[in-house]
Amino acid sequence: MNPWLLTYDGLDPVREGLREALTTLGNGYVATRGAAAEARADGVHYPGTYLAGCYDRLTSQVGGRPVSNEDLVNAPNWLPLTFRTGGGQWFAPGDGAEILTWHRRLDMLSGTLTWLVRVRDRAGRTTRLEERRLVSMDDPHLTALAVTITPEDWSGSLEVRSAIDGRVVNAGVARYRALDGRHLVPISAHASGEVTEVLVRTATSRVEIALAARTTMAGARRHARAGEGWAADELAVEVRAGEAVHVEKVTAVHTSRDRAIASAGEAARTAVMRAAGFAVLLERHARAWERLWSRAHVASEDAEVQQILNLYAFHLLQTASPHVVELDAGLPARGLHGEAYRGHVFWDELFVFPYLAPRFPDIAEALLRYRWRRLPQARRAARDAGFAGAMFPWQSGSDGREETPGVHYNPRSGRWLADHSHLQRHVGLAVAYNVWRHYLVTKDIAFLAGFGGELLLEVARFFASLAVLEGDRYAIRGVMGPDEYHDGYPGRAAPGIDNNAYTNVMTAWLMRRALEILNLVGARDVTDREAERFTDLAARMRVDFHDGVISQFEAYGDLRELDWEHYRGRYGDIRRLDRILEAEGDTPNRYKASKQADVLMLFHLLGEEGVAELLTGLAYDWGPGAAARTVDYYLARTCHGSTLSAVVHAGVLARVRPGASEPFLVEALNSDVRDVQGGTTAEGIHLGAMAGVLSLFGAPPADDSQH
């Protein structure tokens, strides 16, 4: 096995979406799924292209009421390049031609995708195609492919069509297809000489997206065609059996969000005309990847594990590359690889920073600036909700408002249900934790004195106002924890649960860090009264216990035990236990059953010693054996419905119960490459899980984030 290569043979309609996601090429600015250049979106293939930070909002009707959703936009498709023989049918997989060879190889070391395809048309003519593709890590606005076409057993007319298609929609996630996905409005399209151009605008955000392509084929006759939203260059040449024909396509993409351009259209046209040929672009691109790998590589002695580590680092760097430093873009939970979660930003930086920050602190800081630029919106959200400081949204997109939908769809029951996950206020704790981790890595006092400290202190102000003194303890009510299955109490109309242990303990941690910042860089604009409240909260946050373990939230111990054996026996895979129970007319709110690590997230972030220090600092009795007891308790009550769950459990068990960690480490490694969640990776990779795996193999333990 070559650990730098990921190879797929044969056309498997069931696995094609997964393979396209895992062979995506990107550079932090633009990414394109690893679909065949001849393919179109047809239920098997989905050639999506996505631009970092390019969102659009549309309103759809769901259950008779308007629902607004902001999506990462599927941009015009630059890939289309196909052929036909003797004036016959243009080749596309699934259109009747016999596919003899369908081979795809991702080279992670050089950042290229190679295709080998052999097809026999209805007239019995066999044609071989070899394609090499790149999305330039050297110049983020350029993409390119080079194709060699060889007629194996025929001579005659060969026609090649190279196009840009701006008629695409967002349709990459089946459960979203009932919603409006028509985000692109065509503005212009034309072809002349060697260049084809398409200019579109997003429907409501009004971002202009321009693509210009230059296609070359020696000795070809050329015919240009264009229509609304698309443009094509058709080239024809006479060929003889066994003689190869070479085609190159270089594409430039710009948007109106780019810096230092007059217009997107002019910038794309100029860039593609000035661009070098494929060989030069490839050389520069490979050198850029060589520089990245010198800092990014995580080593393993096992070749199969090494391949997975390389793959996960490769996809992380394609989403969060050095080019992100110049962009206003966050870290989409599913990368730039598909449309799941609508391309929104959640809390995944929390799992990415342990790997990314020590190796690429400039990229980590750029991702924190995405949050900082949306600090005014977070302040308004807090103020509108009656709180101080900054309340960051659970799902973030273009401007930092809360993008969590009000409803979500359960495909098992066919019902649309209320979605309360916006109550996951702990996303702000993740932002603050990432600020502190970045400081620990860089030791940059100026960062704390500047926007980093501002971010952390504004989050601290929010949680200080969210907490309410009840007796001698501070309580936080009406939230959701990382578990996500528990969004309320049985019989209580108001959503949310009270005194989530993760939220409350991390709030105490946050107050300590806020006070430490004040000692390091001065009081800034923090009043004495605020500092006193920070001190009080650091010592008096409420944490509930039952049966000698930390309670996930208040009254958790009163919930029913789930009959795990019954549900596993009846359903087999119960990772999405919430959907199963809802389809039965039940709810996880009634049971001691978690989707993913919640209490155990404390051990993941702080380590045993850090948790012990905080709990004893809160004047709770936390003796020897309490950590292992708590880990064992929740391990038996978690169905691992998130790819992050295996990562957290593998890391925690490696420290608390080393012999029990291996199954979770194996599952974490396989999370995306084997699509353990059963079809979700086809809709986009899981960046947090990928980075979490890299951290398990190549990052220091989390305990150092305590001080």
C-alpha positions in Angstrom: 0.0 0.0 0.0 1.2 3.5 -0.9 -0.1 5.6 2.0 -0.2 8.7 -0.2 -2.6 7.2 -2.7 -6.3 6.6 -2.4 -7.6 4.5 -5.3 -11.0 3.4 -6.4 -11.8 0.9 -9.2 -15.1 0.4 -10.9 -18.3 2.5 -10.9 -20.3 1.7 -7.8 -23.5 3.8 -7.9 -24.1 3.3 -4.1 -20.6 4.4 -3.1 -20.0 7.1 -5.8 -21.1 10.0 -3.6 -18.6 8.9 -0.8 -15.8 8.5 -3.4 -16.5 12.0 -4.8 -16.4 13.5 -1.4 -13.1 11.8 -0.4 -11.4 12.7 -3.7 -12.4 16.4 -3.5 -9.7 18.8 -4.5 -9.5 22.2 -2.9 -7.2 25.0 -1.8 -9.2 26.9 1.0 -10.7 29.3 -1.5 -12.5 26.9 -3.8 -13.0 23.1 -3.8 -14.5 20.7 -6.3 -15.8 17.2 -5.6 -14.1 14.3 -7.3 -16.8 13.7 -9.9 -15.9 12.7 -13.4 -15.5 15.6 -15.8 -18.1 14.0 -18.0 -20.7 13.5 -15.2 -23.7 15.7 -14.3 -25.8 15.6 -11.2 -28.1 12.6 -11.7 -28.6 10.9 -8.4 -25.4 9.0 -8.7 -22.9 11.7 -9.5 -22.8 15.2 -8.0 -20.0 17.5 -9.3 -20.3 20.3 -6.7 -18.0 23.3 -6.5 -17.9 25.5 -3.4 -16.3 28.8 -2.5 -15.3 29.6 1.0 -17.7 32.0 2.7 -20.0 32.3 -0.3 -23.6 32.0 1.1 -27.1 32.8 -0.1 -30.4 32.8 1.6 -33.7 31.5 0.2 -37.2 31.1 1.7 -39.1 27.8 1.2 -42.6 26.7 2.3 -42.5 23.9 4.9 -45.7 22.7 6.4 -47.6 25.8 5.1 -45.2 28.3 6.7 -42.1 30.1 5.3 -38.7 28.8 6.3 -35.5 30.7 5.6 -32.2 28.9 5.1 -28.8 30.2 4.2 -26.7 27.8 2.2 -23.1 27.5 1.1 -23.7 27.9 -2.6 -23.0 25.3 -5.2 -21.0 27.4 -7.7 -20.9 27.0 -11.5 -19.4 23.7 -12.5 -16.0 24.2 -14.2 -15.4 20.5 -14.8 -17.4 19.6 -17.9 -15.2 18.1 -20.6 -16.5 15.3 -22.7 -16.1 13.8 -26.1 -18.0 12.1 -29.0 -17.0 10.0 -32.0 -18.2 10.3 -35.5 -20.9 12.9 -34.6 -22.6 10.5 -32.2 -23.7 10.9 -28.6 -21.6 12.9 -26.1 -20.2 10.6 -23.5 -21.7 10.8 -20.0 -21.7 7.9 -17.5 -25.1 6.3 -17.4 -26.1 7.3 -21.0 -25.7 4.0 -22.7 -22.0 3.7 -23.4 -20.3 0.5 -22.0 -17.8 1.5 -19.3 -14.9 -0.9 -19.5 -12.6 0.9 -17.0 -13.5 3.4 -14.3 -10.4 4.1 -12.2 -9.7 7.1 -10.0 -6.6 7.8 -7.9 -6.1 10.6 -5.4 -2.4 11.5 -4.9 -2.4 13.4 -1.6 1.3 14.2 -1.7 1.0 16.2 -4.9 -2.7 17.2 -4.5 -3.9 15.7 -7.8 -6.7 13.5 -9.0 -6.1 11.1 -11.9 -8.8 9.3 -13.9 -8.5 6.4 -16.3 -11.6 5.7 -18.2 -12.2 3.3 -21.1 -15.6 3.3 -22.9 -17.1 1.5 -25.8 -19.9 3.5 -27.6 -23.0 2.0 -29.3 -21.1 1.7 -32.5 -18.4 -0.5 -30.9 -15.7 2.1 -30.9 -13.4 1.9 -27.8 -11.8 5.1 -26.5 -9.4 5.6 -23.6 -9.2 8.8 -21.5 -6.5 9.7 -19.0 -7.2 12.8 -17.0 -5.1 14.6 -14.3 -6.8 17.4 -12.3 -5.7 20.0 -9.8 -7.1 22.9 -7.8 -4.1 25.1 -7.4 -2.6 25.4 -3.9 -0.2 27.9 -5.5 -2.8 30.3 -7.0 -6.2 29.9 -5.2 -8.1 31.2 -8.2 -6.9 28.6 -10.7 -8.1 25.1 -11.4 -6.9 22.8 -14.3 -7.2 19.5 -15.9 -5.3 17.7 -18.7 -6.8 14.9 -20.7 -5.3 12.5 -23.1 -7.8 10.8 -25.4 -6.8 7.8 -27.4 -9.0 6.0 -30.0 -8.0 2.4 -29.5 -9.7 0.7 -32.4 -11.2 3.4 -34.6 -10.2 6.3 -36.8 -12.3 9.3 -37.8 -13.7 12.5 -36.2 -13.2 13.2 -32.5 -15.1 16.1 -30.9 -14.4 17.5 -27.5 -16.8 19.8 -25.6 -15.4 21.9 -22.8 -18.0 23.9 -20.9 -18.8 26.0 -17.8 -22.3 25.3 -16.4 -23.9 27.9 -14.2 -27.3 26.3 -14.2 -26.5 24.2 -11.2 -28.6 24.2 -8.0 -28.0 23.0 -4.4 -29.3 19.4 -4.5 -26.6 17.4 -2.9 -28.5 16.5 0.3 -31.7 14.4 -0.3 -33.5 15.7 2.8 -33.1 19.3 1.6 -34.4 18.8 -1.9 -37.9 19.8 -1.0 -36.5 23.3 -0.2 -35.5 25.9 -2.8 -32.0 25.4 -4.0 -31.9 27.8 -6.9 -29.2 30.1 -5.7 -27.6 31.3 -9.0 -29.0 33.9 -11.3 -27.4 34.0 -14.7 -26.0 37.4 -15.8 -23.9 36.6 -18.9 -22.3 33.8 -20.8 -20.2 33.8 -24.0 -17.4 32.0 -25.7 -14.8 33.5 -28.1 -11.4 32.3 -29.2 -10.0 30.0 -26.6 -11.9 31.4 -23.7 -15.4 30.7 -22.4 -16.9 32.8 -19.7 -19.9 32.6 -17.3 -21.0 35.2 -14.9 -23.7 34.6 -12.3 -25.0 36.3 -9.2 -26.3 34.7 -6.0 -30.1 35.3 -5.6 -30.3 37.3 -2.4 -26.7 37.9 -1.2 -25.9 39.2 -4.7 -22.4 37.9 -4.8 -21.1 37.8 -8.4 -19.2 34.6 -9.3 -17.2 34.6 -12.5 -15.6 31.7 -14.2 -13.4 31.8 -17.3 -11.9 28.8 -19.0 -9.2 28.4 -21.6 -9.3 25.1 -23.5 -6.5 24.0 -25.9 -6.2 21.1 -28.3 -3.6 21.2 -31.1 -4.9 21.4 -34.7 -8.6 21.5 -33.7 -11.4 23.3 -35.4 -13.3 25.4 -32.9 -17.0 26.2 -32.5 -18.2 28.3 -29.6 -21.7 28.0 -28.1 -23.4 29.7 -25.2 -26.9 30.0 -23.6 -28.4 31.3 -20.4 -26.0 30.4 -17.6 -23.7 28.2 -19.7 -20.9 28.4 -22.3 -19.1 25.8 -24.3 -16.1 25.4 -26.6 -16.4 22.6 -29.0 -13.2 21.3 -30.7 -12.9 18.8 -33.5 -10.0 16.9 -35.0 -9.4 13.9 -37.2 -7.7 11.0 -35.4 -6.3 7.6 -36.2 -6.4 4.5 -34.0 -3.7 4.4 -31.4 -2.8 8.1 -31.8 -3.3 10.2 -28.6 -4.9 13.7 -28.6 -4.1 16.0 -25.7 -6.5 18.6 -24.2 -5.9 21.1 -21.5 -8.5 23.2 -19.6 -7.4 25.9 -17.3 -10.1 27.8 -15.4 -10.0 30.9 -13.2 -12.7 31.8 -10.7 -13.3 35.1 -8.9 -16.1 36.6 -6.9 -17.1 40.1 -6.0 -16.0 39.3 -2.5 -12.3 39.2 -3.6 -9.8 41.9 -2.8 -8.0 44.1 -5.3 -10.1 43.5 -8.4 -12.2 45.8 -10.5 -14.8 43.2 -11.2 -15.2 39.5 -10.9 -15.6 38.9 -14.6 -12.6 41.0 -15.6 -10.5 39.4 -12.9 -11.3 35.8 -14.1 -10.8 36.6 -17.7 -7.4 38.2 -17.1 -6.3 35.4 -14.8 -7.1 32.7 -17.2 -5.4 34.5 -20.1 -2.2 35.0 -18.0 -2.2 31.5 -16.5 0.6 29.1 -17.5 0.0 25.7 -19.1 -0.9 22.6 -17.1 2.7 21.4 -16.6 3.8 24.7 -15.0 0.7 25.0 -12.9 1.2 21.4 -11.7 4.9 22.1 -10.8 4.0 25.2 -8.7 1.0 23.4 -7.1 3.1 20.4 -6.1 5.7 22.7 -4.5 3.0 24.4 -2.5 1.8 21.0 -1.2 5.4 20.0 -0.4 5.7 23.1 1.8 2.4 22.2 3.6 3.3 18.6 4.2 6.6 19.6 5.8 4.5 21.1 8.6 1.3 19.0 8.4 2.5 15.4 8.4 1.5 13.1 11.2 3.3 9.7 11.2 2.2 6.2 12.0 4.1 2.9 11.7 1.0 1.2 10.3 0.7 1.8 6.5 -3.1 1.6 6.5 -3.4 4.1 9.4 -0.8 6.3 7.7 -3.0 6.4 4.6 -6.0 7.6 6.7 -3.9 10.2 8.6 -2.6 11.5 5.3 -6.2 11.6 3.9 -7.6 13.5 6.9 -4.8 16.0 7.0 -5.1 16.5 3.2 -8.9 17.3 3.5 -8.4 19.6 6.5 -5.7 21.6 4.7 -7.9 21.8 1.6 -10.6 23.6 3.7 -8.3 25.5 6.0 -5.2 26.3 3.9 -2.9 29.3 4.2 -5.1 31.0 1.6 -7.8 31.3 4.4 -5.6 33.9 6.0 -6.7 36.4 3.3 -10.4 35.5 3.5 -13.3 36.2 5.7 -14.4 32.6 6.1 -15.0 30.2 9.0 -14.5 26.5 9.2 -17.6 24.6 7.8 -18.3 21.5 9.8 -18.5 19.4 6.5 -15.6 21.2 4.8 -16.0 22.5 1.2 -16.9 19.0 0.2 -20.7 19.0 0.1 -23.9 20.6 1.2 -24.7 18.9 4.5 -25.3 21.3 7.4 -25.7 23.9 4.6 -22.0 24.7 4.9 -22.5 26.3 8.3 -19.9 26.8 11.0 -20.5 25.1 14.3 -18.0 24.4 17.1 -15.6 22.2 15.1 -12.7 24.5 15.5 -12.6 23.0 19.1 -11.5 19.7 17.6 -9.4 21.2 14.8 -7.2 23.7 16.8 -5.2 21.0 18.8 -3.9 19.8 15.4 -3.9 23.1 13.5 -2.8 25.7 15.9 0.7 24.3 16.7 1.5 23.7 13.0 -0.3 26.6 11.3 -1.0 29.4 13.9 -1.6 31.9 11.2 -4.5 29.8 9.9 -5.9 29.3 13.4 -5.8 33.1 14.0 -7.6 33.7 10.7 -10.4 31.4 11.9 -10.6 33.3 15.1 -10.9 36.5 13.2 -14.0 35.1 11.4 -15.5 35.0 14.9 -14.2 38.4 15.9 -15.6 40.1 12.8 -19.0 38.8 13.8 -18.6 40.0 17.4 -21.0 42.9 16.8 -23.7 40.5 15.7 -23.1 38.3 18.7 -23.3 41.3 21.0 -26.7 42.2 19.4 -27.9 38.7 19.8 -27.0 38.7 23.5 -28.6 42.1 24.0 -31.8 41.1 22.2 -32.0 38.0 24.5 -31.5 40.2 27.6 -27.9 39.4 28.3 -24.5 41.1 28.3 -21.5 40.3 26.3 -21.6 38.2 23.1 -23.8 35.2 22.4 -22.4 33.3 19.4 -24.8 31.3 17.3 -24.8 27.5 17.2 -24.8 27.7 13.4 -23.1 30.6 11.7 -22.8 31.5 8.0 -22.2 34.8 6.3 -22.9 37.5 8.9 -22.9 35.7 12.2 -26.6 35.6 12.9 -28.2 32.4 14.2 -28.6 30.1 11.2 -30.0 27.1 13.1 -33.3 26.2 11.3 -36.5 26.2 13.4 -37.4 22.8 12.1 -35.6 19.6 11.1 -36.7 16.6 9.2 -36.8 13.0 10.5 -36.5 10.7 7.4 -37.6 7.7 9.5 -41.0 9.2 10.4 -41.4 11.6 7.6 -42.1 14.4 10.0 -40.8 18.0 10.3 -40.0 18.7 14.0 -39.1 21.7 16.1 -35.4 22.2 16.3 -34.1 23.7 19.6 -30.4 23.2 19.0 -29.8 27.0 18.9 -29.9 26.6 22.7 -26.4 25.1 22.6 -24.9 28.2 24.1 -21.7 26.3 24.8 -20.5 27.2 21.3 -19.3 30.5 22.9 -17.3 28.4 25.3 -15.6 26.8 22.3 -14.7 30.1 20.9 -13.2 31.2 24.2 -11.3 27.9 24.6 -9.8 28.3 21.1 -8.6 31.8 22.0 -6.9 30.4 25.0 -5.4 27.5 23.1 -4.0 29.8 20.5 -2.4 31.9 23.2 -0.8 28.8 24.8 0.7 27.9 21.4 1.9 31.3 20.4 2.6 33.0 23.8 1.4 36.1 22.0 0.5 38.6 24.6 -0.4 41.2 21.9 -3.0 38.7 20.7 -4.6 38.6 24.2 -4.3 42.4 24.5 -6.0 42.7 21.1 -8.9 40.9 19.5 -8.2 37.5 21.2 -8.7 38.9 24.6 -11.7 40.9 23.5 -13.4 37.7 22.2 -12.8 35.8 25.3 -13.9 38.5 27.7 -17.1 39.2 25.7 -18.0 35.5 25.9 -17.2 35.6 29.7 -19.6 38.6 30.1 -22.3 36.6 28.3 -22.0 33.6 30.6 -21.7 35.8 33.6 -25.1 37.3 32.8 -26.6 34.0 31.8 -25.8 32.5 35.2 -28.3 33.3 38.0 -27.5 33.1 41.7 -29.8 30.6 43.4 -28.9 30.2 47.1 -25.2 29.8 47.3 -24.7 28.5 43.7 -24.9 29.9 40.2 -27.3 28.1 37.8 -27.6 28.2 34.0 -31.1 27.2 32.8 -32.8 26.6 29.5 -29.8 25.4 27.4 -28.7 22.3 25.5 -25.4 20.5 26.0 -23.2 18.8 23.4 -25.3 15.6 23.8 -28.1 17.2 21.6 -30.6 14.4 22.3 -31.9 16.2 25.4 -33.6 19.4 24.5 -36.1 19.6 27.3 -37.8 17.9 30.2 -40.7 15.5 29.9 -43.9 17.4 30.7 -42.3 20.9 30.6 -43.4 23.1 27.7 -40.3 25.3 27.6 -37.4 23.9 25.7 -33.9 23.5 27.2 -32.4 21.7 30.2 -30.9 23.1 33.3 -27.4 23.1 34.7 -25.7 21.1 32.0 -22.5 20.0 33.6 -20.3 20.7 30.6 -21.7 24.2 30.3 -21.4 25.0 33.9 -17.9 23.6 34.5 -16.6 25.2 31.4 -18.1 28.5 32.5 -16.1 28.2 35.7 -13.0 27.5 33.6 -13.8 30.5 31.4 -14.0 32.8 34.4 -10.6 31.7 35.5 -9.2 32.4 32.1 -10.9 35.8 32.0 -9.3 36.7 35.3 -5.9 35.5 34.1 -6.2 37.8 31.0 -6.8 40.7 33.3 -3.7 39.9 35.2 -1.6 39.4 32.0 -2.7 42.5 30.0 -4.6 44.7 32.4 -8.2 45.5 33.1 -9.0 46.9 29.6 -12.7 48.0 30.0 -13.6 45.4 32.6 -15.1 47.0 35.7 -14.2 46.0 39.2 -17.8 44.7 39.6 -17.4 42.5 36.5 -14.1 41.1 37.8 -15.7 40.4 41.2 -18.5 38.5 39.4 -16.0 36.5 37.4 -14.3 35.6 40.6 -17.5 34.6 42.3 -18.6 32.4 39.3 -15.2 30.7 39.2 -15.9 29.5 42.7 -19.6 28.9 42.9 -21.0 27.4 39.7 -23.5 24.6 40.3 -22.7 21.0 39.3 -25.1 18.2 40.0 -24.2 14.6 40.9 -26.0 11.3 41.2 -24.9 7.7 41.9 -21.4 9.0 42.6 -20.9 10.5 39.1 -21.4 14.0 37.5 -25.0 14.4 36.4 -25.2 15.5 32.7 -27.7 18.0 33.8 -30.1 18.7 36.7 -32.5 15.8 37.3 -30.7 13.5 34.8 -30.6 10.8 37.5 -34.4 10.8 37.5 -34.7 9.8 33.9 -35.5 6.2 32.8 -32.9 3.7 31.8 -33.2 2.7 28.1 -33.5 -0.9 27.1 -30.3 -0.9 25.0 -30.5 -4.6 24.3 -34.0 -4.3 22.9 -33.2 -1.4 20.6 -30.0 -2.9 19.3 -31.8 -6.2 18.7 -34.7 -4.5 16.9 -32.8 -1.9 14.8 -29.2 -2.9 14.7 -27.6 0.4 14.1 -29.0 2.8 16.7 -26.6 5.7 16.2 -29.6 7.9 15.4 -31.6 6.8 18.4 -33.4 10.1 18.4 -35.0 9.4 15.0 -35.9 5.9 16.1 -37.6 7.1 19.3 -39.5 9.9 17.6 -40.8 7.6 14.9 -42.2 5.4 17.7 -43.9 8.4 19.2 -41.3 8.7 22.0 -38.4 11.0 22.8 -34.8 10.8 24.1 -35.8 13.4 26.7 -37.2 10.5 28.8 -34.1 8.4 28.9 -30.5 8.3 30.2 -29.3 8.0 26.6 -26.9 10.3 24.9 -26.0 10.9 21.2 -22.4 11.7 22.0 -20.0 12.7 24.7 -21.3 15.4 27.0 -19.9 15.1 30.5 -16.9 13.3 29.0 -16.1 16.4 26.9 -14.8 17.9 30.1 -12.2 15.2 30.3 -11.4 15.6 26.6 -10.7 19.3 26.9 -9.3 19.5 30.4 -8.0 16.1 31.3 -8.5 14.3 34.6 -6.4 16.7 36.6 -8.1 19.8 35.1 -11.6 18.5 35.9 -10.5 17.6 39.4 -9.0 21.1 39.9 -12.1 22.8 38.8 -14.5 20.7 40.8 -12.4 21.0 44.0 -12.1 24.7 43.3 -15.9 24.7 43.2 -15.9 23.0 46.7 -17.2 19.7 45.4 -15.9 16.4 46.8 -14.0 14.7 43.9 -12.0 11.8 45.1 -9.9 9.0 43.5 -11.9 6.8 41.2 -14.6 9.4 40.5 -13.3 10.1 36.9 -13.2 6.4 35.9 -16.6 5.9 37.5 -18.1 8.8 35.5 -16.5 7.7 32.3 -17.8 4.1 32.7 -21.3 5.4 33.5 -21.7 7.5 30.4 -19.9 5.1 28.1 -22.7 2.6 28.8 -25.3 5.2 28.0 -24.1 6.7 24.7 -25.1 5.5 21.2 -22.4 7.5 19.4 -24.6 9.2 16.9 -21.9 11.7 15.9 -18.5 11.0 14.4 -17.0 13.2 17.1 -18.2 10.8 19.8 -15.6 8.1 18.9 -12.8 10.7 18.8 -13.7 12.0 22.3 -14.1 8.5 23.8 -10.9 7.3 22.2 -8.9 10.2 23.7 -10.6 10.0 27.2 -10.3 6.3 27.5 -6.7 6.3 26.4 -6.0 8.3 29.6 -8.6 6.8 32.0 -8.9 3.2 30.8 -6.3 2.6 28.1 -7.3 -0.9 27.4 -10.8 0.2 26.4 -9.9 2.9 23.9 -8.9 0.8 20.8 -12.5 0.1 19.5 -13.2 3.8 19.5 -9.9 4.7 18.0 -10.6 2.2 15.1 -14.1 3.7 14.6 -12.7 7.3 14.7 -10.1 6.3 12.1 -12.8 4.8 9.9 -15.4 7.6 10.4 -15.1 9.1 7.0 -12.9 6.7 4.9 -15.4 3.9 5.7 -18.4 6.2 6.2 -19.4 4.6 9.5 -22.4 6.8 9.8 -24.0 5.1 6.8 -24.1 7.6 3.9 -23.4 10.9 5.6 -19.9 11.4 4.2 -21.2 11.6 0.7 -22.8 14.9 1.7 -19.6 16.3 3.0 -16.7 15.1 5.2 -16.6 15.6 9.0 -13.8 18.0 9.6 -14.0 17.9 13.4 -13.7 14.1 13.5 -10.8 14.1 10.9 -8.9 16.7 12.9 -9.7 14.9 16.1 -8.1 11.7 14.8 -5.0 13.6 13.8 -4.8 15.1 17.3 -5.0 11.6 18.8 -1.9 10.6 16.9 0.0 13.9 16.6 -0.9 16.5 19.3 -0.1 17.0 22.9 -2.8 16.0 25.5 -5.4 18.6 26.3 -4.4 19.0 29.9 -2.0 21.8 29.0 -4.9 24.1 28.1 -5.7 24.4 31.8 -3.0 26.9 32.6 
